[in-house]
């Protein structure tokens, strides 16, 4: 023994001796460590699956290297799912039933997950996935499903923040036609509804589509006005999509493309050519903090695998394997076996699921996974109560050339802190409605431009909205429809038409439309306004534009934009011209008592009060309405005029007026003629109409008519659209813009210019002239009194002379 000791001591260096002793001790510890079987279900033939598998192996190797004292060692049992749902299900069933694994890492995709999740529930084997991100997987009730990543719903707020900040109002979603693609849609819809953004179209692309079929789908999108596309699919299908989009001209100026992290997180796998096809694309990418652990792993990875880059899924796989190894070590004293189904003979087994055992360590392992917490290479690893990681930070990237550039970040808003920021060192406070080009770095858009696309364009062969306009015989200042007899070219003009054209011109996206007269085949009016609006609800028209009043009963079957005219309904009655005439008019300002008082007062003062009152009476001429109140109309029995085709006819009947007393008119001139009609049957004593029509009528006849109280409530004119139309809110917003600005007033002045002239004529400063007839009695009295005074004076003088 001493000989061997001396030989070793002489022939081997001391450091080598120490190393040999370490190997013996390490081998002993390895021999004593508990071997725990863990299953792997991945698409090992795919690039992403192979990369993830290498990351898992590297994670386990490094954790046991740094934690040599662990009592357990994970032994991987790897099964290839062969990129199919059946393959993943069969692999998971084999690993649980035949290999009795305590946990399974995988599967790689959301489509493969549902059946595997159910197997995990039944056997109490935790299913740990770092790449199955579909939010709908939570609905399977998989209490043993551990998501070592966040789900896709976490990023929808970041996407909506981008859409909102650039003020785009419509988007098209393009997604892969499977569980992964469809899972994000409900969350996108909710997020976009919060910011009043419409999803115009949902384009589903199957994995089995040929390039020709994808091209047809993209051509369909080109025929729509929307130019903002949100893409949610795998990176390999995305590469095909953008290659075809570039080929047919959809990566040119004016287009907007936003990809989710399904593509953005694995840009390194797409290749330089695919990235060049995506020049100008925005992406929402899972942000991984640039920690020392991450940088160290990235360097070790490049060194080990010849410069290959490790993507976000690889980092998640690395952390998932670490979490599982730590959790298994935590329950090292538990029984890692399976409890078999009792009293079942081979003859009673109908399927492979009938004799599926139950993991004895499953409940404890699940609790350990939920409790594990550490700083991973992909950030803090800590599962929520929903058994998944939480994402509060996303990176906004822009593909420029063949590389990705960070242009900003989205942080979950807290208090007043906004979502989009240029960099993480600054917390921006303010309104999230503000435009984003000062919140993000400069973006290169498709077409290699820095100018923000407006998000819509006039498409080729696009469907135009059919907008009904009333065919009217009068009040053409509001709507006038004419058709050239030779060319049949339709011309629609008027105040209402100008308002609608202005509103559409200011919309944030294209709204192609055409006016269609609401008329019969022979060119006459198609009916009342109620009938026109009802045809909109039936789908014969997409909307109705004109002097259409917003009413409660109409709102039951169409949606109205905000009213753009004055509100209310009023009665118009003739006025009679009254001016006091006659020789004795000067006596009327004073009462009998006042005359006596005046006679007893100083003559000078009496004459000055008298002069002022007389002047006031003689210089003011009064226009007195023939009827002063609606109650007078009911008592008088006179006929009432109403606008033909208007709802005012029914309103008058509701107010108690007999139908026989109601006379229709089509124009201001016809309304005036009804007032002047000498026939008792044809003449009207008042007209009941809406304020805009009355305003137009009074513009021409203001000296002869007056408006009496009360004013009845009714909304003004509004544009009608089918129920649920997304245009209503945007058009209402534009109506507010032009109402608050000067555009509406300019249009009113143009179409209702006569009102201004009428007002000018009635407010003239020229004094009214009085004639001699108003003072002949006064002159007579003055003359008589003067003569009497003269006679008295002469008589008095003669008397004094005689006395003298």
Secondary structure by P-SEA (a helix, b strand, c coil): caaaaaaaaacccaaaaaaaaaaaaaaaaaaacbbbbbbbbcccccaaaaaaaaaaaaaaaaaaaacccccbbbbbbcccccccaaaaaaaaaaaacccccccccccccccccaaaaaaaaaacbbbbbcccccccccccccccccccccccccaaaaaaaaaaaacccbbbbbbccccccccaaaaaaaaaaaacccccbbbbbbccccaaaaaaaaaaaaaccccbbbbbccaaaaaaaaaaaaaaccccccbbbbbccccccccccccaaaaaaacbbbbbcccccccaaaaaaaaaaaaacccccccaaaaaaaaaaaaaaaaaaaaccccccccccccccccccccccccbbbbcaaaaaaaaaaaccccccccbbbbccccbbbbcbbbbbbbccccccccccccccccccccccccccccccccccccccccccccccccccccccccccccccccccbbbbbbcccccccbbbbbcccccbbbbbcaaaaaaaaaaaaccbbbbbbbbbcccccccccccaaaaaaaaaacccccccccccccccccccbbbcccccccbbbbbbbbbbbbbbccccccccccaaaaaaaaaccaaaaaaaaaaaaaaaaaccccccccccaaaaaaabbbbbbccccaaaaaaaaaccccccbbbbccaaaaaaaaacccccccccbbbbcaaaaaaaaaccccccccccbbbbbbcbbbbbcccccaaaaaaaaaaaaaacaaaaaaaaaaaaaaaaaaaaaaccbbbbbcccccaaaaaaaaaaaaaaaaaaaaaaaaaaaac
